[in-house]
Amino acid sequence: MLKKFFAALALFIVAIMFYDIASNYQERQQLSGVAQYYVEKGPSELGAANLVTSVVVTYRGLDTLGEVTVLFISAAGIGLLLRRQRDDKDPSPQKDNAPCSEIVDTAFHLLFPMILLFGIYIFVNGHLTPGGGFQGGAVIASGMMLYLLAKPNNTFNLQLLKKIESFSGSAYVLIGALGLFLAGGFLDNRVLSLGEFGSLFSAGLIPVIYVLIGLKVGAELSSVLTKFRDS
């Protein structure tokens, strides 16, 4: 009875909070100063049709670098913890020899190439349409998860994944540093020509940066999936 009372009390308090927020909500009629600058100057300064890309990759590039670093630390931490657990239990875990269902196997052969192609499309066209490196990399990792489900006795080459991850991360930082010397700041995309607005080869270095982020995110998440499967 006491638990039900506290649960009802908590729901009542939350309801009051949401009512106060909803009743005092006022729609913003104009953008803030910084947002207004992004909207007005972003297309002409950076040449990206997707304004969010301009903000994430260039205007707030240091934030994106921090997000990539957090993902790397998370993947490294997962690998370290799972390796310790596996060493404590069995240094050579047994693989599941049971084959996958026919539905999963058919879905794998049908969808796997399309998933990879769609992930590549997302981060290659991130400066033109919604999406980008993180989204494309996550889509590629979902394809890799389907591969692990369909092929339970197979595994990825972790050394290759580490090389892709290391190359992408290092190239990302080096390209960002080029902006300090050849353009207006770290991760400034104007190291290359902005090209024709709205075309695939436009927005300077943004497409290159998104390709590197997509490869890095895809490799890191695929590595995490493999470590979870083998733990």
C-alpha positions in Angstrom: 0.0 0.0 0.0 2.8 2.4 0.9 4.6 1.7 -2.4 1.4 2.5 -4.4 1.1 5.7 -2.4 4.6 6.9 -3.2 4.2 5.9 -6.8 1.0 7.9 -7.1 2.6 10.8 -5.4 5.6 10.7 -7.8 3.2 10.6 -10.8 1.2 13.6 -9.3 4.4 15.6 -8.9 5.6 14.8 -12.4 2.1 15.8 -13.8 2.3 19.1 -12.0 5.8 19.8 -13.5 4.6 19.0 -17.0 1.5 21.0 -16.6 3.5 24.0 -15.5 5.8 23.6 -18.5 2.9 23.2 -21.0 0.9 26.1 -19.6 3.8 28.5 -19.6 5.2 27.4 -23.0 5.7 30.2 -25.5 6.7 29.5 -29.0 9.9 31.3 -30.1 9.2 33.7 -32.9 12.7 34.3 -34.0 16.1 32.6 -33.8 18.8 33.5 -31.4 21.8 35.5 -32.5 24.1 32.6 -33.1 21.4 30.5 -34.8 20.5 33.4 -37.0 24.1 33.8 -38.1 24.3 30.1 -39.0 21.1 30.3 -41.1 22.2 33.5 -42.9 25.9 32.9 -43.4 26.2 29.0 -43.3 25.4 28.3 -46.9 27.6 31.0 -48.3 30.5 30.5 -45.9 30.7 26.7 -45.9 28.8 25.7 -49.0 26.8 22.8 -47.4 23.1 22.5 -48.3 22.5 20.7 -45.0 22.8 23.4 -42.4 23.1 20.9 -39.5 26.3 19.6 -41.2 27.8 23.0 -41.3 27.2 23.4 -37.5 28.3 20.0 -36.5 31.4 19.6 -38.6 32.8 23.1 -38.8 31.2 25.7 -36.6 31.2 23.3 -33.6 33.8 20.9 -34.9 35.5 20.6 -31.5 32.2 19.2 -30.1 32.2 16.5 -32.8 35.8 15.7 -32.0 34.8 15.2 -28.4 31.9 12.9 -29.4 34.3 10.8 -31.5 36.7 10.6 -28.6 33.9 9.5 -26.2 32.9 6.7 -28.6 36.5 5.6 -28.8 36.9 5.5 -25.0 33.6 3.6 -24.7 34.7 1.0 -27.3 38.1 0.6 -25.6 36.5 0.2 -22.2 34.1 -2.4 -23.4 36.9 -4.4 -25.0 39.0 -4.2 -21.8 36.2 -5.3 -19.5 35.0 -8.1 -21.7 38.5 -9.4 -22.2 39.0 -9.5 -18.4 35.8 -11.4 -17.9 36.6 -13.9 -20.7 40.1 -14.4 -19.2 38.6 -15.1 -15.8 36.1 -17.7 -17.2 37.6 -19.3 -20.3 40.4 -17.8 -22.4 39.1 -19.6 -25.5 35.3 -19.3 -25.5 33.4 -21.9 -27.4 31.5 -20.8 -30.5 27.9 -21.7 -31.1 27.8 -24.2 -33.9 24.1 -24.1 -34.3 23.1 -22.6 -37.7 20.9 -19.6 -37.9 17.3 -19.8 -39.1 16.4 -19.8 -42.7 14.7 -16.4 -42.3 17.8 -14.7 -40.9 20.0 -16.3 -43.6 17.7 -15.2 -46.4 17.4 -11.7 -44.9 21.2 -11.5 -44.6 21.8 -12.3 -48.3 19.1 -9.9 -49.4 19.6 -7.0 -47.1 23.3 -7.0 -46.1 24.6 -5.4 -49.4 21.8 -2.8 -49.3 22.5 -1.9 -45.7 26.1 -1.3 -46.4 25.3 0.7 -49.5 22.7 2.8 -47.6 25.2 3.5 -44.8 27.8 4.7 -47.3 25.2 6.8 -49.1 24.3 8.5 -45.8 27.7 9.7 -44.9 28.8 10.5 -48.4 25.8 12.7 -48.9 25.7 14.1 -45.4 26.4 17.7 -46.5 23.4 17.6 -48.8 20.7 15.6 -47.0 19.9 14.7 -43.4 22.4 12.2 -42.0 26.2 12.1 -41.8 29.1 10.2 -40.4 27.6 9.0 -37.1 24.4 7.9 -38.7 26.0 6.2 -41.7 28.5 4.4 -39.4 25.6 3.2 -37.2 23.8 1.8 -40.3 26.9 0.0 -41.4 27.3 -1.5 -37.9 23.7 -2.7 -38.0 24.6 -4.6 -41.2 27.6 -6.1 -39.4 25.3 -7.2 -36.6 23.1 -8.9 -39.2 26.2 -10.7 -40.5 27.1 -11.9 -37.0 23.5 -13.2 -36.5 23.5 -15.0 -39.9 27.1 -16.4 -39.5 27.5 -17.3 -35.8 30.7 -19.2 -36.5 32.4 -16.3 -38.3 34.0 -13.2 -36.9 35.4 -10.0 -38.1 39.1 -9.3 -38.5 39.6 -7.2 -35.4 43.1 -6.1 -36.5 41.6 -4.7 -39.7 38.9 -2.9 -37.8 41.5 -1.4 -35.5 43.5 -0.2 -38.5 40.5 1.4 -40.1 39.6 3.0 -36.9 43.1 4.3 -36.3 43.5 5.6 -39.8 40.1 7.3 -39.8 40.7 9.0 -36.4 44.2 10.1 -37.2 43.2 11.4 -40.7 40.3 13.3 -39.1 42.5 15.1 -36.6 45.2 15.9 -39.3 42.5 17.3 -41.6 41.2 19.4 -38.7 44.7 20.7 -38.1 45.1 21.7 -41.7 42.3 24.1 -41.2 44.4 26.0 -38.7 47.1 26.7 -41.3 45.2 26.8 -44.6 41.8 28.2 -43.6 40.1 29.9 -40.6 40.4 27.4 -37.8 40.4 23.8 -36.7 38.2 21.6 -39.0 37.5 24.5 -41.3 36.2 22.9 -44.5 37.4 25.7 -46.7 40.8 24.0 -47.2 39.3 22.8 -50.4 37.1 24.7 -52.9 33.5 24.9 -51.9 32.4 23.9 -55.4 28.9 24.3 -56.7 26.3 24.6 -54.0 24.0 21.5 -53.8 26.3 19.2 -55.8 28.0 16.1 -54.6 31.5 17.6 -54.8 30.8 20.7 -52.7 31.2 22.0 -49.2 35.0 21.7 -49.2 36.3 19.1 -46.8 33.0 18.3 -45.2 32.3 15.2 -47.3 35.8 13.9 -46.6 35.4 14.5 -42.9 32.1 12.7 -42.9 33.6 9.7 -44.8 36.3 9.4 -42.1 33.8 9.7 -39.3 31.5 7.1 -40.9 34.4 4.6 -41.3 35.5 5.2 -37.7 32.1 4.9 -36.1 31.3 1.8 -38.2 34.6 0.1 -37.3 34.3 0.9 -33.6 30.7 -0.3 -33.3 31.4 -3.4 -35.3 34.3 -4.1 -33.0 32.1 -3.7 -30.0 29.5 -6.1 -31.5 32.2 -8.7 -32.1 33.5 -8.4 -28.5 30.0 -8.8 -27.1 29.3 -11.8 -29.3 32.6 -13.5 -28.3 32.3 -12.7 -24.5 
